[in-house]
């Protein structure tokens, strides 16, 4: 795995997607906060999420998967560029 990027795992649960994210302490020291990114992204799609800077989770509607991933990616890029 590329440890310069967070890892996001997904599992379909009927009409929802359960998401689990992990990153490294090095990424956290550079500004990544997965709890914030997953919480804010999931809220945009009627889901819920949160957790810690290094480990977090979320639940979103299945049909929002691609848009959710795009938004999480943008949020992590923003966190890294504004540290």
C-alpha positions in Angstrom: 0.0 0.0 0.0 1.0 3.6 -0.6 1.4 4.9 3.0 1.4 8.5 1.7 -2.4 8.2 1.2 -5.2 7.1 3.6 -6.9 3.8 3.0 -10.6 3.6 2.6 -12.5 0.2 2.8 -16.1 -0.2 1.9 -18.7 -2.8 2.4 -22.3 -2.8 1.0 -25.0 -3.4 3.5 -28.3 -3.5 1.6 -28.9 0.0 0.3 -26.0 1.5 2.3 -22.2 1.5 2.2 -20.2 1.1 5.4 -16.9 2.9 5.2 -13.8 2.4 7.3 -10.7 4.7 6.9 -7.2 4.5 8.3 -4.1 6.5 7.8 -0.6 6.8 9.3 0.8 9.0 12.1 3.0 10.7 9.4 -0.1 11.7 7.4 -1.8 13.0 10.6 1.3 15.1 11.3 1.0 16.6 7.8 -2.6 17.6 8.6 -4.9 14.7 7.7 -7.9 14.3 9.9 -10.0 11.3 8.7 -12.7 11.8 11.4 -13.4 15.2 10.1 -13.2 14.2 6.4 -15.5 11.2 6.8 -18.0 13.1 9.0 -18.2 16.1 6.7 -18.4 14.1 3.5 -21.0 11.7 4.7 -23.2 14.5 6.0 -23.3 15.9 2.4 -25.1 12.7 1.3 -27.5 12.1 4.2 -25.1 9.7 5.9 -23.2 9.9 9.2 -19.6 9.5 10.1 -16.7 10.5 12.3 -14.0 9.1 14.5 -10.4 10.0 15.1 -7.8 11.7 12.9 -6.0 8.4 12.3 -9.1 6.1 12.1 -12.7 6.8 11.2 -15.8 5.4 9.7 -19.0 6.4 8.0 -22.3 5.1 6.6 -23.8 6.5 3.4 -26.5 5.6 0.8 -25.1 3.2 -1.8 -25.9 5.5 -4.7 -23.7 8.2 -3.2 -20.5 6.1 -3.2 -18.7 7.7 -6.2 -19.5 11.2 -5.2 -18.6 10.5 -1.6 -15.2 9.1 -2.6 -14.5 12.2 -4.8 -15.4 14.5 -1.9 -13.3 12.7 0.6 -10.4 12.8 -1.8 -10.8 16.6 -2.2 -11.1 17.1 1.6 -7.9 15.2 2.3 -6.1 17.1 -0.4 -7.3 20.3 1.1 -6.2 19.2 4.6 -2.7 18.4 3.3 -2.3 21.7 1.4 -3.5 23.9 4.3 -1.5 22.4 7.1 
